[in-house]
Amino acid sequence: MTSRGQPGTTDGSSAARLATRAASVLRANDLGRMMVAAPRLYPHMWGWDACIVAIGLATVSEERALTELDMLLAAQSRTGMLPLRSTTGLPSR
């Protein structure tokens, strides 16, 4: 919100708080080589999520963003299709 309280706009401190919260969520769902949407509920990588997550990760760590995309591409089929979801790279339970 702006100082006048207009919805849909943010001041610098609100944007900074949002960025901090977003980075915290990314860290909490990071398994090291891949991100999971909900670690206890969906313990796998979602293909479309990985692409969006990589965009967010790139603002924090380009190296980690590339690792996310590498993990998605590692699950690519011989025909070139990318998976809807993947367990490739998940830690053993």
MMTF fields as JSON, N, C-alpha, C and O atoms, coordinates in Angstrom:
{
  "mmtfVersion": "1.0.0",
  "mmtfProducer": "UNKNOWN",
  "numBonds": 371,
  "numAtoms": 372,
  "numGroups": 93,
  "numChains": 1,
  "numModels": 1,
  "chainsPerModel": [1],
  "groupsPerChain": [93],
  "chainIdList": ["A"],
  "bondAtomList": [4, 2, 8, 6, 12, 10, 16, 14, 20, 18, 24, 22, 28, 26, 32, 30, 36, 34, 40, 38, 44, 42, 48, 46, 52, 50, 56, 54, 60, 58, 64, 62, 68, 66, 72, 70, 76, 74, 80, 78, 84, 82, 88, 86, 92, 90, 96, 94, 100, 98, 104, 102, 108, 106, 112, 110, 116, 114, 120, 118, 124, 122, 128, 126, 132, 130, 136, 134, 140, 138, 144, 142, 148, 146, 152, 150, 156, 154, 160, 158, 164, 162, 168, 166, 172, 170, 176, 174, 180, 178, 184, 182, 188, 186, 192, 190, 196, 194, 200, 198, 204, 202, 208, 206, 212, 210, 216, 214, 220, 218, 224, 222, 228, 226, 232, 230, 236, 234, 240, 238, 244, 242, 248, 246, 252, 250, 256, 254, 260, 258, 264, 262, 268, 266, 272, 270, 276, 274, 280, 278, 284, 282, 288, 286, 292, 290, 296, 294, 300, 298, 304, 302, 308, 306, 312, 310, 316, 314, 320, 318, 324, 322, 328, 326, 332, 330, 336, 334, 340, 338, 344, 342, 348, 346, 352, 350, 356, 354, 360, 358, 364, 362, 368, 366],
  "bondOrderList": [1, 1, 1, 1, 1, 1, 1, 1, 1, 1, 1, 1, 1, 1, 1, 1, 1, 1, 1, 1, 1, 1, 1, 1, 1, 1, 1, 1, 1, 1, 1, 1, 1, 1, 1, 1, 1, 1, 1, 1, 1, 1, 1, 1, 1, 1, 1, 1, 1, 1, 1, 1, 1, 1, 1, 1, 1, 1, 1, 1, 1, 1, 1, 1, 1, 1, 1, 1, 1, 1, 1, 1, 1, 1, 1, 1, 1, 1, 1, 1, 1, 1, 1, 1, 1, 1, 1, 1, 1, 1, 1, 1],
  "groupList": [{"groupName": "MET", "atomNameList": ["N", "CA", "C", "O"], "elementList": ["N", "C", "C", "O"], "formalChargeList": [0, 0, 0, 0], "bondAtomList": [1, 0, 2, 1, 3, 2], "bondOrderList": [1, 1, 2], "singleLetterCode": "M", "chemCompType": "L-PEPTIDE LINKING"}, {"groupName": "THR", "atomNameList": ["N", "CA", "C", "O"], "elementList": ["N", "C", "C", "O"], "formalChargeList": [0, 0, 0, 0], "bondAtomList": [1, 0, 2, 1, 3, 2], "bondOrderList": [1, 1, 2], "singleLetterCode": "T", "chemCompType": "L-PEPTIDE LINKING"}, {"groupName": "SER", "atomNameList": ["N", "CA", "C", "O"], "elementList": ["N", "C", "C", "O"], "formalChargeList": [0, 0, 0, 0], "bondAtomList": [1, 0, 2, 1, 3, 2], "bondOrderList": [1, 1, 2], "singleLetterCode": "S", "chemCompType": "L-PEPTIDE LINKING"}, {"groupName": "ARG", "atomNameList": ["N", "CA", "C", "O"], "elementList": ["N", "C", "C", "O"], "formalChargeList": [0, 0, 0, 0], "bondAtomList": [1, 0, 2, 1, 3, 2], "bondOrderList": [1, 1, 2], "singleLetterCode": "R", "chemCompType": "L-PEPTIDE LINKING"}, {"groupName": "GLY", "atomNameList": ["N", "CA", "C", "O"], "elementList": ["N", "C", "C", "O"], "formalChargeList": [0, 0, 0, 0], "bondAtomList": [1, 0, 2, 1, 3, 2], "bondOrderList": [1, 1, 2], "singleLetterCode": "G", "chemCompType": "PEPTIDE LINKING"}, {"groupName": "GLN", "atomNameList": ["N", "CA", "C", "O"], "elementList": ["N", "C", "C", "O"], "formalChargeList": [0, 0, 0, 0], "bondAtomList": [1, 0, 2, 1, 3, 2], "bondOrderList": [1, 1, 2], "singleLetterCode": "Q", "chemCompType": "L-PEPTIDE LINKING"}, {"groupName": "PRO", "atomNameList": ["N", "CA", "C", "O"], "elementList": ["N", "C", "C", "O"], "formalChargeList": [0, 0, 0, 0], "bondAtomList": [1, 0, 2, 1, 3, 2], "bondOrderList": [1, 1, 2], "singleLetterCode": "P", "chemCompType": "L-PEPTIDE LINKING"}, {"groupName": "ASP", "atomNameList": ["N", "CA", "C", "O"], "elementList": ["N", "C", "C", "O"], "formalChargeList": [0, 0, 0, 0], "bondAtomList": [1, 0, 2, 1, 3, 2], "bondOrderList": [1, 1, 2], "singleLetterCode": "D", "chemCompType": "L-PEPTIDE LINKING"}, {"groupName": "ALA", "atomNameList": ["N", "CA", "C", "O"], "elementList": ["N", "C", "C", "O"], "formalChargeList": [0, 0, 0, 0], "bondAtomList": [1, 0, 2, 1, 3, 2], "bondOrderList": [1, 1, 2], "singleLetterCode": "A", "chemCompType": "L-PEPTIDE LINKING"}, {"groupName": "LEU", "atomNameList": ["N", "CA", "C", "O"], "elementList": ["N", "C", "C", "O"], "formalChargeList": [0, 0, 0, 0], "bondAtomList": [1, 0, 2, 1, 3, 2], "bondOrderList": [1, 1, 2], "singleLetterCode": "L", "chemCompType": "L-PEPTIDE LINKING"}, {"groupName": "VAL", "atomNameList": ["N", "CA", "C", "O"], "elementList": ["N", "C", "C", "O"], "formalChargeList": [0, 0, 0, 0], "bondAtomList": [1, 0, 2, 1, 3, 2], "bondOrderList": [1, 1, 2], "singleLetterCode": "V", "chemCompType": "L-PEPTIDE LINKING"}, {"groupName": "ASN", "atomNameList": ["N", "CA", "C", "O"], "elementList": ["N", "C", "C", "O"], "formalChargeList": [0, 0, 0, 0], "bondAtomList": [1, 0, 2, 1, 3, 2], "bondOrderList": [1, 1, 2], "singleLetterCode": "N", "chemCompType": "L-PEPTIDE LINKING"}, {"groupName": "TYR", "atomNameList": ["N", "CA", "C", "O"], "elementList": ["N", "C", "C", "O"], "formalChargeList": [0, 0, 0, 0], "bondAtomList": [1, 0, 2, 1, 3, 2], "bondOrderList": [1, 1, 2], "singleLetterCode": "Y", "chemCompType": "L-PEPTIDE LINKING"}, {"groupName": "HIS", "atomNameList": ["N", "CA", "C", "O"], "elementList": ["N", "C", "C", "O"], "formalChargeList": [0, 0, 0, 0], "bondAtomList": [1, 0, 2, 1, 3, 2], "bondOrderList": [1, 1, 2], "singleLetterCode": "H", "chemCompType": "L-PEPTIDE LINKING"}, {"groupName": "TRP", "atomNameList": ["N", "CA", "C", "O"], "elementList": ["N", "C", "C", "O"], "formalChargeList": [0, 0, 0, 0], "bondAtomList": [1, 0, 2, 1, 3, 2], "bondOrderList": [1, 1, 2], "singleLetterCode": "W", "chemCompType": "L-PEPTIDE LINKING"}, {"groupName": "CYS", "atomNameList": ["N", "CA", "C", "O"], "elementList": ["N", "C", "C", "O"], "formalChargeList": [0, 0, 0, 0], "bondAtomList": [1, 0, 2, 1, 3, 2], "bondOrderList": [1, 1, 2], "singleLetterCode": "C", "chemCompType": "L-PEPTIDE LINKING"}, {"groupName": "ILE", "atomNameList": ["N", "CA", "C", "O"], "elementList": ["N", "C", "C", "O"], "formalChargeList": [0, 0, 0, 0], "bondAtomList": [1, 0, 2, 1, 3, 2], "bondOrderList": [1, 1, 2], "singleLetterCode": "I", "chemCompType": "L-PEPTIDE LINKING"}, {"groupName": "GLU", "atomNameList": ["N", "CA", "C", "O"], "elementList": ["N", "C", "C", "O"], "formalChargeList": [0, 0, 0, 0], "bondAtomList": [1, 0, 2, 1, 3, 2], "bondOrderList": [1, 1, 2], "singleLetterCode": "E", "chemCompType": "L-PEPTIDE LINKING"}],
  "groupTypeList": [0, 1, 2, 3, 4, 5, 6, 4, 1, 1, 7, 4, 2, 2, 8, 8, 3, 9, 8, 1, 3, 8, 8, 2, 10, 9, 3, 8, 11, 7, 9, 4, 3, 0, 0, 10, 8, 8, 6, 3, 9, 12, 6, 13, 0, 14, 4, 14, 7, 8, 15, 16, 10, 8, 16, 4, 9, 8, 1, 10, 2, 17, 17, 3, 8, 9, 1, 17, 9, 7, 0, 9, 9, 8, 8, 5, 2, 3, 1, 4, 0, 9, 6, 9, 3, 2, 1, 1, 4, 9, 6, 2, 3],
  "groupIdList": [1, 2, 3, 4, 5, 6, 7, 8, 9, 10, 11, 12, 13, 14, 15, 16, 17, 18, 19, 20, 21, 22, 23, 24, 25, 26, 27, 28, 29, 30, 31, 32, 33, 34, 35, 36, 37, 38, 39, 40, 41, 42, 43, 44, 45, 46, 47, 48, 49, 50, 51, 52, 53, 54, 55, 56, 57, 58, 59, 60, 61, 62, 63, 64, 65, 66, 67, 68, 69, 70, 71, 72, 73, 74, 75, 76, 77, 78, 79, 80, 81, 82, 83, 84, 85, 86, 87, 88, 89, 90, 91, 92, 93],
  "secStructList": [7, 7, 6, 6, 7, 7, 6, 6, 7, 7, 7, 2, 2, 2, 2, 2, 2, 2, 2, 2, 2, 2, 2, 2, 2, 2, 2, 2, 6, 5, 7, 1, 1, 7, 5, 7, 1, 5, 6, 6, 6, 5, 7, 1, 3, 3, 2, 2, 2, 2, 2, 2, 2, 2, 2, 2, 2, 2, 6, 6, 7, 2, 2, 2, 2, 2, 2, 2, 2, 2, 2, 2, 2, 2, 6, 7, 7, 6, 6, 1, 7, 7, 7, 1, 3, 3, 7, 6, 6, 7, 7, 7, 7],
  "xCoordList": [0.83, 0.0, 0.876, 1.97, 0.392, 1.098, 0.783, -0.024, 1.425, 1.154, -0.3, -0.815, -0.951, -2.369, -3.276, -4.5, -2.677, -3.463, -4.12, -5.146, -3.533, -4.108, -3.761, -2.59, -4.769, -4.477, -3.73, -3.855, -2.951, -2.268, -0.907, -0.228, -0.484, 0.844, 1.558, 0.924, 2.871, 3.654, 4.743, 5.239, 5.105, 6.262, 7.494, 7.368, 8.652, 9.896, 9.983, 10.467, 9.522, 9.642, 8.715, 9.073, 7.533, 6.622, 7.207, 7.12, 7.795, 8.416, 9.584, 9.768, 10.368, 11.499, 11.016, 11.609, 9.936, 9.381, 8.871, 9.079, 8.212, 7.704, 8.859, 8.786, 9.908, 11.075, 11.722, 12.153, 11.795, 12.365, 11.525, 12.06, 10.205, 9.309, 9.407, 9.423, 9.472, 9.578, 10.871, 10.861, 11.975, 13.26, 13.202, 13.799, 12.495, 12.342, 11.573, 11.945, 10.508, 9.736, 10.6, 10.567, 11.367, 12.244, 13.246, 13.462, 13.856, 14.819, 14.166, 14.757, 12.948, 12.258, 11.907, 11.827, 11.698, 11.299, 12.449, 12.231, 13.654, 14.827, 15.421, 15.792, 15.51, 16.135, 17.6, 18.227, 18.142, 19.55, 19.758, 20.436, 19.174, 19.319, 17.996, 17.959, 16.913, 15.601, 14.669, 14.864, 13.657, 12.664, 11.405, 11.065, 10.722, 9.429, 8.372, 8.64, 7.163, 6.103, 5.637, 5.448, 5.454, 4.995, 5.713, 5.253, 6.834, 7.692, 6.984, 7.332, 6.016, 5.339, 4.208, 3.923, 3.574, 2.426, 2.818, 2.297, 3.723, 4.165, 5.689, 6.352, 6.251, 7.716, 8.355, 9.125, 8.041, 8.631, 8.676, 8.059, 9.416, 9.54, 8.432, 8.216, 7.751, 6.765, 7.481, 8.165, 7.323, 8.029, 7.768, 8.712, 6.514, 6.196, 6.636, 7.062, 6.536, 6.98, 8.472, 8.921, 9.239, 10.694, 11.1, 12.053, 10.389, 10.711, 10.425, 11.235, 9.276, 8.924, 9.85, 10.293, 10.137, 11.033, 12.419, 13.052, 12.884, 14.203, 14.261, 15.295, 13.169, 13.129, 13.3, 14.079, 12.575, 12.704, 14.085, 14.668, 14.609, 15.938, 17.024, 18.009, 16.856, 17.878, 18.109, 19.188, 17.108, 17.29, 18.111, 18.642, 18.208, 18.955, 20.285, 21.321, 20.251, 21.452, 21.293, 20.506, 22.031, 21.963, 22.411, 21.844, 23.426, 23.926, 22.827, 22.644, 22.101, 21.024, 19.881, 19.259, 19.594, 18.555, 18.928, 18.074, 20.182, 20.631, 20.567, 20.243, 20.874, 20.765, 19.326, 19.076, 18.377, 16.953, 16.591, 15.928, 17.018, 16.721, 17.471, 16.94, 18.695, 19.454, 18.723, 18.682, 18.15, 17.416, 16.184, 15.859, 15.504, 14.344, 14.777, 14.149, 15.842, 16.321, 16.879, 16.849, 17.385, 17.876, 16.745, 16.998, 15.523, 14.366, 13.707, 12.676, 14.284, 13.732, 13.73, 14.677, 12.671, 12.581, 13.456, 13.932, 13.657, 14.462, 13.831, 14.523, 12.513, 11.833, 11.884, 11.414, 12.461, 12.59, 11.523, 11.582, 10.546, 9.468, 9.995, 10.765, 9.565, 9.87, 8.733, 7.573, 9.057, 8.024, 7.106, 7.499, 5.884, 4.98, 5.521, 5.515, 5.983, 6.618, 7.755, 7.787, 8.681, 9.867, 10.319, 10.219, 10.819, 11.452, 12.952, 13.662, 13.441, 14.872, 15.599, 15.251, 16.591, 17.368, 16.831, 17.421, 15.716, 15.204, 16.115, 16.64, 16.311, 17.126, 16.404, 15.175, 17.178, 16.604, 15.94, 16.39, 14.86, 14.154, 14.654, 14.184],
  "yCoordList": [-1.185, 0.0, 1.25, 1.262, 2.255, 3.528, 4.237, 3.766, 5.36, 6.124, 6.58, 6.887, 6.625, 6.99, 5.773, 5.906, 4.584, 3.387, 2.853, 2.176, 3.152, 2.671, 1.196, 0.824, 0.353, -1.058, -1.257, -0.461, -2.337, -2.681, -2.047, -2.32, -1.219, -0.627, -0.879, -1.049, -0.901, -1.146, -0.106, 0.429, 0.169, 1.035, 0.132, -1.092, 0.716, -0.044, -1.034, -2.15, -0.645, -1.546, -2.743, -3.847, -2.552, -3.678, -4.641, -5.857, -4.109, -4.945, -5.725, -6.9, -5.091, -5.762, -6.885, -7.964, -6.636, -7.688, -8.858, -10.014, -8.574, -9.628, -10.44, -11.668, -9.78, -10.473, -11.359, -12.471, -10.88, -11.665, -12.903, -13.995, -12.731, -13.874, -14.885, -16.092, -14.399, -15.295, -16.1, -17.305, -15.45, -16.152, -17.191, -18.261, -16.887, -17.828, -19.073, -20.189, -18.89, -20.034, -20.883, -22.112, -20.242, -20.992, -21.822, -22.994, -21.226, -21.962, -23.149, -24.225, -22.953, -24.017, -25.205, -26.334, -24.974, -26.037, -26.554, -27.328, -26.133, -26.499, -27.795, -27.888, -28.795, -30.066, -30.109, -31.167, -28.979, -28.896, -28.843, -27.95, -29.806, -29.838, -29.604, -29.445, -29.58, -29.335, -28.774, -28.968, -28.078, -27.457, -28.317, -28.868, -28.426, -29.115, -28.131, -27.282, -28.252, -27.295, -27.422, -26.414, -28.621, -28.89, -30.161, -31.263, -30.025, -31.17, -32.4, -33.526, -32.211, -33.367, -33.895, -35.092, -33.024, -33.412, -33.862, -34.858, -33.141, -33.449, -33.542, -32.573, -34.675, -34.792, -35.056, -36.005, -34.229, -34.352, -32.971, -32.015, -32.9, -31.644, -31.583, -32.542, -30.478, -30.224, -29.494, -28.498, -29.993, -29.418, -27.944, -27.162, -27.547, -26.13, -25.278, -24.137, -25.83, -25.115, -24.826, -23.742, -25.815, -25.661, -24.453, -23.755, -24.205, -23.057, -21.735, -20.81, -21.651, -20.429, -20.247, -19.135, -21.344, -21.291, -20.806, -20.025, -21.267, -20.841, -19.332, -18.712, -18.746, -17.286, -16.617, -15.673, -17.102, -16.547, -16.784, -15.892, -17.995, -18.317, -17.464, -17.132, -17.106, -16.315, -14.969, -14.391, -14.461, -13.19, -13.365, -12.398, -14.611, -14.909, -15.577, -15.224, -16.558, -17.303, -17.851, -18.769, -17.295, -17.791, -19.239, -20.028, -19.591, -20.972, -21.947, -22.997, -21.592, -22.478, -22.536, -23.587, -21.444, -21.43, -22.374, -23.105, -22.361, -23.258, -24.714, -25.591, -24.975, -26.341, -26.823, -27.98, -25.946, -26.302, -26.722, -27.74, -25.95, -26.274, -27.524, -28.317, -27.703, -28.915, -30.162, -31.176, -30.092, -31.24, -31.538, -32.704, -30.52, -30.735, -31.392, -32.348, -30.885, -31.435, -32.849, -33.633, -33.186, -34.543, -35.562, -36.741, -35.14, -36.031, -36.068, -36.718, -35.385, -35.337, -36.731, -37.497, -37.057, -38.374, -38.422, -37.393, -39.633, -39.802, -39.078, -38.716, -38.868, -38.181, -36.661, -35.939, -36.18, -34.743, -34.118, -32.928, -34.923, -34.395, -34.128, -34.914, -33.009, -32.713, -33.267, -33.22, -33.787, -34.419, -33.411, -32.281, -33.848, -33.059, -32.999, -31.948, -34.138, -34.183, -35.189, -36.079, -35.033, -35.877, -36.162, -35.313, -37.378, -37.722, -37.88, -38.234, -37.618, -37.68, -36.713, -35.535, -37.214, -36.349, -36.211, -35.511, -36.871, -36.799, -37.565, -38.615, -37.052, -37.802, -39.087, -39.137, -40.119, -41.392, -41.207, -40.423, -41.943, -41.867, -42.915, -43.009],
  "zCoordList": [0.0, 0.0, 0.0, 0.565, -0.618, -0.604, 0.708, 1.51, 0.905, 2.124, 2.181, 3.256, 1.039, 1.004, 1.127, 1.147, 1.21, 1.397, 0.14, 0.214, -1.027, -2.278, -2.459, -2.387, -2.693, -2.913, -4.228, -5.159, -4.283, -5.515, -5.683, -6.673, -4.759, -4.835, -3.524, -2.482, -3.579, -2.366, -2.237, -3.228, -1.003, -0.791, -0.709, -0.737, -0.611, -0.583, 0.555, 0.367, 1.74, 2.884, 2.74, 3.152, 2.167, 1.936, 0.916, 1.085, -0.127, -1.155, -0.561, -0.88, 0.29, 0.928, 1.839, 1.864, 2.591, 3.469, 2.641, 3.01, 1.537, 0.664, 0.082, 0.035, -0.357, -0.905, 0.149, -0.158, 1.386, 2.487, 2.757, 2.947, 2.774, 2.996, 1.86, 2.101, 0.624, -0.532, -0.474, -0.725, -0.147, -0.028, 1.088, 0.968, 2.161, 3.271, 2.841, 3.205, 2.071, 1.565, 0.637, 0.712, -0.23, -1.121, -0.324, -0.633, 0.696, 1.52, 2.228, 2.314, 2.734, 3.477, 2.584, 3.07, 1.298, 0.383, -0.476, -1.408, -0.166, -0.95, -0.425, 0.745, -1.295, -0.921, -1.33, -1.285, -1.723, -2.099, -3.594, -4.102, -4.309, -5.767, -6.473, -7.693, -5.714, -6.295, -5.236, -4.036, -5.712, -4.858, -4.91, -5.957, -3.787, -3.776, -3.296, -2.445, -3.852, -3.531, -2.087, -1.407, -1.626, -0.256, 0.192, -0.105, 0.903, 1.208, 1.777, 1.419, 2.639, 3.23, 2.351, 2.362, 1.603, 0.796, -0.611, -1.112, -1.24, -2.608, -2.637, -3.005, -2.261, -2.194, -3.551, -3.704, -4.527, -5.853, -6.51, -6.039, -7.596, -8.334, -9.386, -10.127, -9.442, -10.499, -11.623, -11.389, -12.843, -13.987, -14.183, -14.294, -14.228, -14.465, -13.283, -13.462, -12.072, -10.878, -10.927, -10.554, -11.396, -11.434, -12.26, -11.916, -13.338, -14.193, -13.486, -13.537, -12.829, -12.093, -10.892, -10.605, -10.193, -9.036, -9.464, -8.754, -10.614, -11.092, -11.293, -11.043, -11.738, -11.899, -10.539, -10.405, -9.528, -8.183, -7.597, -6.981, -7.791, -7.269, -7.891, -7.232, -9.152, -9.841, -9.176, -9.308, -8.461, -7.758, -6.484, -5.938, -6.017, -4.792, -5.122, -4.56, -6.049, -6.42, -7.836, -8.064, -8.771, -10.145, -10.226, -10.982, -9.451, -9.458, -9.031, -9.649, -7.973, -7.493, -8.5, -8.658, -9.178, -10.216, -11.359, -11.861, -11.767, -12.828, -12.388, -13.188, -11.12, -10.594, -10.674, -11.01, -10.368, -10.447, -11.868, -12.067, -12.842, -14.235, -14.69, -15.467, -14.215, -14.533, -14.037, -14.735, -12.843, -12.295, -13.137, -13.363, -13.595, -14.456, -15.764, -16.22, -16.362, -17.628, -17.459, -18.407, -16.281, -16.018, -16.083, -16.332, -15.87, -15.907, -17.281, -17.454, -18.248, -19.599, -20.22, -20.04, -20.948, -21.584, -22.839, -23.32, -23.357, -24.583, -25.768, -26.719, -25.709, -26.813, -26.681, -27.559, -25.574, -25.373, -24.496, -24.187, -24.094, -23.245, -21.837, -21.286, -21.27, -19.866, -19.017, -19.427, -17.843, -17.026, -16.338, -16.049, -16.088, -15.27, -13.844, -13.203, -13.37, -12.049, -12.092, -12.942, -11.166, -11.164, -9.745, -8.858, -9.548, -8.28, -8.464, -7.522, -9.68, -9.959, -9.019, -8.939, -8.324, -7.448, -6.04, -5.218, -5.749, -4.382, -3.443, -3.811, -2.232, -1.27, -0.877, -0.851, -0.575, -0.132, 1.213, 2.048, 1.406, 2.707, 3.635, 4.769]
}
